[in-house]
Amino acid sequence: MEPGMPMVFNVRRAFVYPLGVLLVLLGTLAAICVVQGQPAIKIGLLGFIMLLLGALLANSLSRRLLVDRDWIVLHRLGQTKTLRFSDITAVESLTLRKRVFLTLCAGDEFIILSNAYSRFAELVGLLLSRVPAHSISDDARSMAVAPPVRYGDIVSCWLAIALVLVILWHQLFIGG
């Protein structure tokens, strides 16, 4: 990192890439259903699922965290939040089955981060080194020693891809 340049953290690409593949496969399946004259409810349900996955993909691709010496900026789809490290009054963490939520509070403003970000251990270490020491909860300190890595979302996405491939094969070769 160059001096004065903020560090950038994004959602792990190991999740974003298969999510994009899943969306393309569902689009292919929907197109095949239209060509085969499948019931409208089936096509509508596929469209609804694609809409939800598209929103998740867009949100995941747009989510970017910039960490500078004095501040943190969270960019999300249509939103930007900025906190100065010196203003942060509380840093809390919550761990639920290997999913970590880290909350940075500065008065009425807050940012919630999860371990969906790449280099999460580095991110936590960096954040805790820059916020006022008295604002860090014991839970956040203990989590920072060894932040859990969550692979469940990635595995679920690949399983969904496998399922959609089986459905595509069935639609094409057995007839839907």
PAZA-796758 format. One record per atom (N, C-alpha, C, O): x, y, z. Coordinates in steps of 0.001 Angstrom, whole numbers, plus 500000, padded with zeros to 6 digits. Layout:
% residues N
XYZ
...
***
This chain:
% residues 176
500836498822500000
500000500000500000
500880501241500000
501838501334500768
500553502182499143
501298503435499097
500911504289500294
499768504240500749
501866505082500815
501533505961501932
500421506929501529
500427507491500435
499470507104502443
498367508014502188
497234507411501372
496186508040501224
497419506209500838
496367505546500066
495544504658500994
496111503912501793
494222504726500902
493410503865501762
493498502398501323
493701502101500146
493342501504502278
493278500078501961
491849499776501533
490898500326502088
491704498907500550
490395498572500007
490077497114500319
490903496224500118
488860496890500816
488378495541501109
487048495352500379
486175496219500429
486902494213499703
485682493880498964
485120492569499481
485787491839500214
483880492276499090
483299490976499401
484134489926498674
484576490143497546
484343488790499329
485184487738498757
484701487323497373
483526487011497185
485606487321496418
485283486934495051
484936485453494963
484257485034494026
485391484661495922
485052483237495942
483553483037496130
483037481958495837
482848484053496612
481389484019496714
480740484693495509
479742484201494984
481297485801495075
480690486599494003
480715485846492677
479722485870491950
481810485181492341
481908484490491056
480859483378490912
480136483357489917
480758482457491875
479725481421491702
478302481994491728
477400481432491107
478103483082492425
476786483720492423
476441484216491015
475301484085490569
477418484779490328
477216485208488946
476950484029488019
476086484103487145
477689482947488211
477478481737487403
476066481202487630
475381480816486683
475638481183488888
474293480704489214
473229481556488526
472242481029488012
473425482836488519
472473483747487872
472397483485486366
471306483472485797
473534483277485725
473569482980484281
472874481644483997
472117481528483033
473130480643484833
472490479336484629
470977479423484804
470227478792484060
470533480199485780
469089480368485971
468462481109484791
467342480803484383
469187482082484248
468719482769483050
468597481821481867
467639481891481097
469568480940481731
469541479926480674
468347478998480860
467638478679479905
468135478569482104
467002477702482407
465675478400482096
464769477786481533
465559479666482457
464333480420482172
464110480526480665
462983480371480195
465171480787479906
465042480881478446
464590479544477855
463743479518476962
465143478450478342
464751477124477863
463285476859478193
462553476292477381
462860477269479384
461454477087479782
460519477873478870
459440477395478522
460931479076478485
460113479889477578
460020479204476216
458932479085475652
461161478753475689
461197478096474381
460363476817474395
459693476506473410
460397476078475492
459650474819475587
458178475030475938
457409474070475988
457787476265476178
456386476539476495
455977476068477882
454836475652478084
456881476129478823
456592475717480200
455556476660480816
455357477772480327
454896476214481892
453879477052482546
454451478391483011
455610478484483415
453614479416482944
454033480770483321
454482480847484773
455377481623485106
453868480049485637
454240480088487062
455692479641487258
456407480183488100
456112478663486485
457493478173486555
458467479268486098
459493479508486736
458130479916485001
458975480986484461
458973482184485409
460010482807485638
457801482501485957
457699483609486909
458507483355488168
459164484261488680
458462482120488673
459240481772489864
460735481885489581
461490482398490407
461157481409488423
462567481555488044
462952483033487952
464025483434488404
462065483837487362
462324485279487265
462446485925488637
463308486778488847
461592485525489569
461642486071490923
462954485690491615
463587486531492253
463356484436491492
464622483979492085
465797484727491459
466735485120492153
465738484919490140
466811485651489451
466866487105489922
467949487672490063
465715487699490162
465671489071490658
466341489178492028
467125490095492271
466029488240492916
466648488242494248
468157488016494169
468931488717494821
468565487039493372
470000486759493224
470723487915492542
471867488221492879
470060488553491589
470649489714490921
470873490857491899
471900491534491847
469907491072492794
470057492113493818
471209491775494766
471998492646495132
471298490499495159
472396490073496034
473742490237495326
474714490688495932
473797489876494061
475039490019493296
475426491489493150
476587491849493349
474463492335492806
474746493766492660
475226494359493984
476170495149494012
474577493976495072
474986494472496388
476393493980496741
477207494746497257
476673492725496468
477989492166496782
479089492814495937
480181493083496438
478802493061494662
479799493686493792
480043495152494153
481156495655493997
479012495829494631
479152497257494932
479731497521496315
480187498631496592
479721496536497168
480174496730498543
481695496861498569
482421495959498149
482153497994499067
483596498263499119
483871499048500395
483144499981500738
484916498659501079
485293499301502331
486674499926502151
487629499249501770
486766501225502429
488048501932502363
488475502267503777
487710502849504546
489697501899504115
490229502182505447
491469503046505279
492474502615504712
491381504259505775
492496505201505729
493053505340507143
492598504659508062
494022506209507315
494635506406508623
493633506966509638
493669506594510810
492743507853509197
491846508543510111
490377508174509988
489589508538510860
489980507467508941
488570507202508727
488337505885508004
489251505270507457
487063505478508027
486613504284507321
485392504688506492
484515505400506981
485337504238505253
484212504551504374
483652503238503839
484383502410503295
482345503064504005
481657501885503486
480790502318502315
479878503131502467
481087501762501142
480275502008499946
479402500778499729
479897499655499638
478099501011499648
477149499964499315
476265500476498210
476300501660497876
475487499611497652
474599499973496557
473743501175496961
472809501043497752
474069502338496413
473294503543496680
473550504213498011
472842505159498356
474529503764498770
474807504334500091
476308504468500317
477111503677499824
476652505493501077
478034505651501532
477983506112502984
477285507068503321
478730505421503831
478828505814505237
480294506041505570
481160505263505172
480563507117506305
481924507449506709
481972507642508216
481116508315508790
482967507054508851
483206507261510280
484670507627510483
485561507043509866
484902508587511343
486269508904511753
486627507975512907
485815507767513808
487826507420512887
488230506512513953
488196507185515309
487836506554516303
488563508450515366
488589509164516650
487193509356517239
487056509591518440
486142509258516394
484763509428516863
484120508124517323
483037508143517909
484764507011517069
484165505716517388
484151505514518900
485175505628519574
482951505208519413
482758505053520852
482590503601521273
482751503278522450
482269502718520328
482080501309520679
482381500420519478
481999500720518347
483070499327519753
483318498282518762
482857496985519397
483426496525520388
481823496403518820
481232495169519346
481326494090518280
481409494383517088
481311492837518724
481262491746517750
480279490692518225
480051490506519420
479710490013517248
478778488927517503
479125487807516536
479269488043515336
479259486599517047
479576485451516214
478427484463516282
478037484014517360
477889484131515115
476803483163515003
477202482102513995
477219482362512792
477525480908514473
477926479792513607
478923480210512532
478657480061511340
480026480714512939
481147481147512083
480858482390511254
481697482791510447
479704483008511429
479431484291510776
479681485363511826
479093485342512908
480557486295511492
480938487354512429
480343488675511979
480387489020510798
479790489403512922
479321490763512673
480110491684513590
480125491501514807
480758492662513002
481552493635513747
480868494980513586
480675495455512467
480498495598514708
479790496874514679
480696497976515197
481260497874516286
480829499034514400
481579500227514790
480562501338515006
479823501687514085
480514501894516204
479534502935516540
480236504252516834
481265504293517509
479651505332516307
480120506695516578
478871507550516774
478331508106515818
478420507648518024
477186508379518291
476017507652517674
475816506467517941
475234508344516846
474081507742516181
474457507010514898
473636506286514334
475667507190514442
476145506542513219
476794505198513557
477413505042514610
476643504240512655
477279502939512861
477529502269511523
476893502580510516
478473501339511542
478771500497510386
478834499069510894
479490498785511897
478150498171510198
478192496754510549
478922496024509424
478553496127508254
479943495298509796
480741494527508840
480600493051509161
480328492682510304
480782492211508160
480754490765508402
482008490139507812
482780490785507102
482185488869508126
483361488188507598
483150487713506157
483809486776505706
482236488360505444
482091488123504004
483182488853503221
483389488587502037
483881489780503893
484940490540503225
486201489707503079
486535488910503954
486897489898501967
488189489244501788
489178489842502786
489045490996503193
490147489060503164
491194489483504108
490570490013505415
491000491034505951
489555489299505910
488812489773507075
489702489879508319
489576490836509084
490588488921508526
491477488978509691
492347490232509638
492547490895510655
492862490555508453
493665491770508270
492812493011508532
493267493962509168
491583492996508041
490664494120508241
490386494348509718
490444495483510189
490087493288510451
489800493415511887
491016493950512624
490891494854513450
492185493406512337
493406493891512986
493652495360512711
494018496120513607
493447495752511466
493643497143511073
492653498060511796
493041499100512328
491392497678511814
490380498506512476
490648498644513970
490579499742514523
490952497524514617
491169497572516068
492438498334516430
492562498827517551
493369498434515506
494584499206515787
494342500712515655
495136501519516139
493244501080514999
493006502507514745
491894503124515587
491832504347515713
491030502323516155
489964502894516985
490498503129518399
491487502509518790
489863504009519169
490292504199520559
490211502878521330
489201502176521269
491266502553522042
491363501257522726
490216501026523706
489751499896523855
489761502070524367
488702501918525370
487347501587524747
486430501179525459
487207501755523441
485922501503522773
485751500047522352
484660499658521934
486796499236522451
486762497853521967
486239496933523064
486795496885524161
485160496200522758
484595495267523732
485490494040523880
486334493764523027
485293493313524969
486054492083525192
485745491043524109
486635490315523670
484478490980523682
484102490041522610
484850490352521314
485314489444520624
484964491633520991
485672492028519770
487157491687519878
487767491222518915
487732491922521056
489153491584521248
489393490086521097
490340489673520429
488541489274521713
488744487825521638
488494487297520220
489190486389519767
487513487857519524
487260487439518138
488440487807517244
488774487062516323
489070488946517505
490167489426516668
491403488528516740
492242488560515841
491518487741517788
492668486843517923
492673485824516780
493720485530516203
491500485296516462
491381484319515368
489997484446514748
489111483649515058
489792485435513876
488469485604513266
488075484376512451
488848483906511616
486876483860512694
486459482672511932
486242483004510460
485839484111510103
486518482021509627
486281482149508185
485061481306507867
484958480157508297
484144481879507116
482900481183506786
482923480789505311
483092481630504428
482749479488505067
482698478980503703
481312478486503320
481090478099502172
480375478493504266
479040477957504029
478319478602502867
477665477909502089
478424479925502730
477754480623501624
478326480199500279
477591480032499306
479628480028500233
480293479636498992
479906478209498609
479599477930497450
479923477311499590
479548475917499343
478084475839498900
477753475106497968
477213476594499567
475791476607499192
475603477081497759
474767476547497030
476363478064497361
476259478589496006
476688477533494980
476032477361493952
477774476836495258
478220475786494334
477236474618494299
477039474015493243
476616474289495430
475595473242495442
474381473663494616
473796472845493907
474006474934494707
472895475448493897
473239475369492411
472377475059491589
474496475649492068
474935475533490666
474784474091490200
474282473841489104
475214473143491026
475095471727490668
473624471347490479
473286470633489535
472765471812491358
471338471519491255
470738472104489969
469974471431489277
471078473335489657
470556473967488441
471094473243487201
470371473107486213
472333472782487234
472861472014486096
472084470708485899
471818470310484764
471723470048486991
470923468829486895
469550469155486317
469047468424485464
468946470241486774
467636470658486251
467742471009484766
466867470649483978
468810471711484386
469017472038482970
469149470789482124
468555470696481050
469925469827482602
470099468571481886
468744467883481723
468416467381480648
467974467868482793
466646467237482762
465737467957481755
465037467306480979
465746469283481764
464906470063480835
465297469802479384
464438469705478508
466591469692479140
467069469535477761
466930468112477228
466563467930476068
467214467105478045
467329465741477521
466200464815477918
465961463806477254
465500465147478997
464392464274479410
463072464958479104
462049464304478902
463108466274479074
461892467054478788
461229467468480089
460933466638480949
461003468768480215
460510469330481469
459061469287481565
458496469726482567
***
